[in-house]
Amino acid sequence: VANGLSSIKCFLDEDLEPTCFERSNDVGGLWKFTEISKDGMTRVYKSLVTNVCKEMSCYSDFPFQEDYPNFMHQEKFWNYLQEFAEHFDLKYIQFRRGSRTEPSLMPSWFALDAS
Ligand SMILES: Cc1cc2nc3c(=O)[nH]c(=O)nc-3n(C[C@H](O)[C@H](O)[C@H](O)COP(=O)(O)OP(=O)(O)OC[C@H]3O[C@@H](n4cnc5c(N)ncnc54)[C@H](O)[C@@H]3O)c2cc1C
């Protein structure tokens, strides 16, 4: 949901109210570490440290806190995503809700609730 969070923020900036479907139960997408991937999704591994510096990997309107290291452990990056979600009150996510796109309706994006 790293891209999902910024998409929600963009909708809100345009005074539009989005609904984001997230099939898992948390924000963070692949940055949410789990010992075992039950859904088959590739996630960060336990010892992962980011390979892009914090100035380059932050949201443009939400810099990392000063005391965050330049390259950080995956857990800190996940904290940052949560901070972003809380700061902008991104309450528009429906968790445990999968979606699929309907190709015949392209190019208009249309999400079908598949849960
Ligand atoms: C091991 C690893 C290390 C990485 N390290 C770095 C790094 O150091 N620096 C860097 O900049 N980038 C790194 N990346 C790149 C990473 O892909 C991006 O940083 C970013 O997390 C991608 O965000 P995303 O929102 O596109 O995807 P994701 O974080 O994968 O989020 C996708 C979300 O969509 C949900 N979803 C999927 N299908 C459906 C569906 N049908 N219905 C509802 N919800 C659905 C998933 O549950 C998930 O929460 C790394 C990637 C990996 C795999």
The ligand as a Tripos MOL2 file, in Angstrom:
@<TRIPOS>MOLECULE
LIG
   53    58     1     0     0
SMALL
NO_CHARGES

@<TRIPOS>ATOM
      1 C1         12.4960   -7.3430   -0.8310 C.3       1 LIG1
      2 C2         12.2150   -5.9520   -1.3720 C.ar      1 LIG1
      3 C3         12.9930   -4.8760   -0.9740 C.ar      1 LIG1
      4 C4         12.7550   -3.5960   -1.4590 C.ar      1 LIG1
      5 N1         13.5410   -2.5840   -1.0110 N.ar      1 LIG1
      6 C5         13.3200   -1.3420   -1.4500 C.ar      1 LIG1
      7 C6         14.1140   -0.2380   -0.9730 C.ar      1 LIG1
      8 O1         15.0340   -0.4130   -0.1710 O.2       1 LIG1
      9 N2         13.8370    0.9990   -1.4280 N.ar      1 LIG1
     10 C7         12.8160    1.2190   -2.3180 C.ar      1 LIG1
     11 O2         12.5960    2.3680   -2.6810 O.2       1 LIG1
     12 N3         12.0610    0.2080   -2.7770 N.ar      1 LIG1
     13 C8         12.2770   -1.0560   -2.3890 C.ar      1 LIG1
     14 N4         11.4930   -2.0780   -2.8420 N.ar      1 LIG1
     15 C9         10.4980   -1.7670   -3.8760 C.3       1 LIG1
     16 C10         9.0260   -1.7560   -3.3720 C.3       1 LIG1
     17 O3          8.3270   -2.4860   -4.3360 O.3       1 LIG1
     18 C11         8.4910   -0.3320   -3.2300 C.3       1 LIG1
     19 O4          9.2620    0.3730   -2.2970 O.3       1 LIG1
     20 C12         7.0160   -0.2190   -2.7270 C.3       1 LIG1
     21 O5          6.8570   -0.8900   -1.4950 O.3       1 LIG1
     22 C13         6.0040   -0.7250   -3.6910 C.3       1 LIG1
     23 O6          4.7280   -0.3050   -3.1900 O.3       1 LIG1
     24 P1          3.3740   -0.7570   -3.8440 P.3       1 LIG1
     25 O7          2.2700   -0.0360   -3.1190 O.co2     1 LIG1
     26 O8          3.4750   -0.5870   -5.3260 O.co2     1 LIG1
     27 O9          3.2870   -2.3220   -3.6300 O.3       1 LIG1
     28 P2          3.0680   -3.1820   -2.2990 P.3       1 LIG1
     29 O10         3.8150   -2.6190   -1.1440 O.co2     1 LIG1
     30 O11         3.3600   -4.5930   -2.7310 O.co2     1 LIG1
     31 O12         1.5270   -3.0200   -1.9720 O.3       1 LIG1
     32 C14         0.5160   -3.6270   -2.7660 C.3       1 LIG1
     33 C15        -0.6910   -3.8330   -1.8660 C.3       1 LIG1
     34 O13        -1.8140   -4.2110   -2.6480 O.3       1 LIG1
     35 C16        -2.5100   -5.2670   -1.9980 C.3       1 LIG1
     36 N5         -3.1970   -6.0260   -3.0480 N.ar      1 LIG1
     37 C17        -2.6320   -6.7480   -4.0370 C.ar      1 LIG1
     38 N6         -3.5880   -7.2520   -4.8440 N.ar      1 LIG1
     39 C18        -4.7900   -6.8370   -4.3490 C.ar      1 LIG1
     40 C19        -6.1540   -7.0150   -4.7490 C.ar      1 LIG1
     41 N7         -6.4730   -7.7140   -5.8240 N.pl3     1 LIG1
     42 N8         -7.1240   -6.4360   -3.9910 N.ar      1 LIG1
     43 C20        -6.8030   -5.6870   -2.8940 C.ar      1 LIG1
     44 N9         -5.5390   -5.4760   -2.4760 N.ar      1 LIG1
     45 C21        -4.5400   -6.0450   -3.1970 C.ar      1 LIG1
     46 C22        -1.4350   -6.0560   -1.2680 C.3       1 LIG1
     47 O14        -1.9590   -6.7640   -0.1620 O.3       1 LIG1
     48 C23        -0.4820   -4.9230   -0.8150 C.3       1 LIG1
     49 O15        -0.8190   -4.4130    0.4670 O.3       1 LIG1
     50 C24        11.7110   -3.3720   -2.3810 C.ar      1 LIG1
     51 C25        10.9110   -4.4630   -2.7740 C.ar      1 LIG1
     52 C26        11.1490   -5.7400   -2.2860 C.ar      1 LIG1
     53 C27        10.2810   -6.8930   -2.7350 C.3       1 LIG1
@<TRIPOS>BOND
     1     1     2 1
     2     2     3 ar
     3     2    52 ar
     4     3     4 ar
     5     4     5 ar
     6     4    50 ar
     7     5     6 ar
     8     6     7 ar
     9     6    13 1
    10     7     8 2
    11     7     9 ar
    12     9    10 ar
    13    10    11 2
    14    10    12 ar
    15    12    13 ar
    16    13    14 ar
    17    14    15 1
    18    14    50 ar
    19    15    16 1
    20    16    17 1
    21    16    18 1
    22    18    19 1
    23    18    20 1
    24    20    21 1
    25    20    22 1
    26    22    23 1
    27    23    24 1
    28    24    25 2
    29    24    26 1
    30    24    27 1
    31    27    28 1
    32    28    29 2
    33    28    30 1
    34    28    31 1
    35    31    32 1
    36    32    33 1
    37    33    34 1
    38    33    48 1
    39    34    35 1
    40    35    36 1
    41    35    46 1
    42    36    37 ar
    43    36    45 ar
    44    37    38 ar
    45    38    39 ar
    46    39    40 ar
    47    39    45 ar
    48    40    41 1
    49    40    42 ar
    50    42    43 ar
    51    43    44 ar
    52    44    45 ar
    53    46    47 1
    54    46    48 1
    55    48    49 1
    56    50    51 ar
    57    51    52 ar
    58    52    53 1
@<TRIPOS>SUBSTRUCTURE
     1 LIG1         1 GROUP 0 **** ****
